[in-house]
Amino acid sequence: EINSFVKEKIVVESEKPLTLLRTRNNSGAVQYVVDSHKNIEFNDYAINNLANNFSFLQMADTIEKDAENLEVYGLETPQGKYSLYNENGNVTTVLIGNKIGSMYYSMVEGNPNVYTLYEAYGNAVLSGVNNYRNKTLMAMTSEDVANKLKSFSVNKGAENVMSMRLITEAD
């Protein structure tokens, strides 16, 4: 069980990395923010749920003690991992291996035992930032579009995928 300390920082390393920092909102309540992607608007509720899930993480079953062949479990070169930092700078890192049914093989770095980890935790590590973005579109009436929207563009990284601009009589 990995819930012995308050998580000051959670670093998810996978194909789509993510870093969460523990902060306090204006009323003093603990909340987590995405420190690794400052320019993206995230769903605060989803981010805090993710952080809280990691705070109470528990391995499901012990598969093998003192495992020697980690390749069998996909832990020699894990799909992903996450590190939990406490306020004293101590770090606990969990490796995510191959999926088996509704579980993932996992282990705590520095501990030779192989465990299973519930699918939801493994998926959370491997899914990346897009699952936690604020996907609510701005509501606009047709009057707003006619009177306020002058241009619209969609970018993917540095590449512009689509651009539209309202042509006016001044053009």
N, C-alpha and C positions, 0 to 999 in steps of 0.2 A: 504494500500500500504506500502510495506516495502522496501523503497529505499532512506531513509533519510540520510544514512551515508555510507562512504566507508567501505567495508568489509575487515578487517584485517585478519580475520580467519573465516572459515566456517567449522563447525563440524557436520557431518551427522551421526546420530545414528539410526541404523536399524540392521537387521540381518548381514549386511555387512557394517560396519562403515567406514568412510572416513574423513580425516581432511585435509583441504586446507589452505595454508598460502599465503598471498599476499606478493609478492616480486617484485624486479625489475631485468630485464635482463641486460646484459652488456651495451646495448645502453640506459638504463634508463627507458624503457617502462615497465608498470605494467604487471606482469604475476602472475599466481598462480602455486604453486607446491604442490604435494601430500606429506604432512609431515608425515602421518600415515603409509605409505608404502614406505620407502626409498629405498628398494632393488628391486622395480619393475619399469620397464621402462614404462612410460605413454605417451599417445599421448597429447602433449602440447596443441594442438588446441582444442581437446575435453575437456580437463580440464579447459582451459580458457573460453570456451563456457559455461560449467557447472557453473563456478563461476559467469560469467556475467549474466546468466539467474537468479541466485539467487539474484543478485544485483538489478534487476528490477522486482522482484516478485510482483505480484498483485493478490489478492484474486478475484475470479470471481463474486460470488453473496453471499449476506448475507442470510443464511438459517434460523437462529433463534437467536434472541438477548436474552441475559441472560439465556442461555440454562441450564437446571437443570439435564436432563437425558442424559449425555454424552455417555452412553453405546449404545444408539440407533445409534449413529454416528460412533461408534468404537473409540471414543476419550477418554474413560475411561482408556483403555489400548491400546494406539496407535500402529500402525504397525511400525512407524518410526517417527523420528523428526530430525530437523536440527536447529542449532543455529548459528546466525550471530553475530560476535563480531566486534565492531568498535574500532577505535584507542584509545578511552578513556576507553575501557574495558566494555562498555555497551553491554548487550546481548539481542537479540530478538530470541525467540525460537518458532518455528512453529511445531505443532503436525499434523501428517498425520493419518487420520482414515480410515473408510471403503471406498471402491470405489463404485461410483454410476454412471453408464453410462460411460461417458468420463471425469469424475471428481472424485476427492477425497474430502471427508469431511475433514475440517481442522480448526484449531483455533490457535491463538497466545497465548502462555502460559501466564496466568495471566489476560487474557481478556475472559469474559464469552460468547462471541459471536461465533457462528459456521458459517463457510463460506464454499464455494466450492473452490477448487484449481484445476487448469488445470491438466489433466492427465500426461502431460509431466513432470511437476515438481514433482508430486508424484512418478512417475516411476523413475525419476533421483535419488530421495532419496532412494528408495527401491532396486534399481538394484545393487548397490555396485560397487566395483573397477573394475571388469572384463570388463565392458562396456567402460572403459576409458584407458585400457592398449594399449600399442603399439603392434599391432598384425602383423606388417609387418615382414615377415620372411627374414632372410638374404639370399641374392641371391648368389647361388654358381653354377658354371658351373661343368660339369662332370669332367673336368680337375682338378678343385679345390678339388672336393670330392676325387679324386684319389690321389692327391698330398698333400693335407693339412688336410683333416678330418681324425683324428686318433681314436676318440671316440665320442659317442653321448649318452646322457641319458635324461630321462624324469622323473621328480620327482613331486609327489603330496604331499605337506607338507613335512614331514620327510620320507615318503615312496617312494622308488624307484620303478617306474612303468615299466620302460624299460631301458635297457642298451645295447649298442653295442660297440664293440671295434675291430679295424682293427688288424688282426693277421699278423704279419710280419715274415720274415725268422728268425729274432732274437729271436722270441718267441719260 
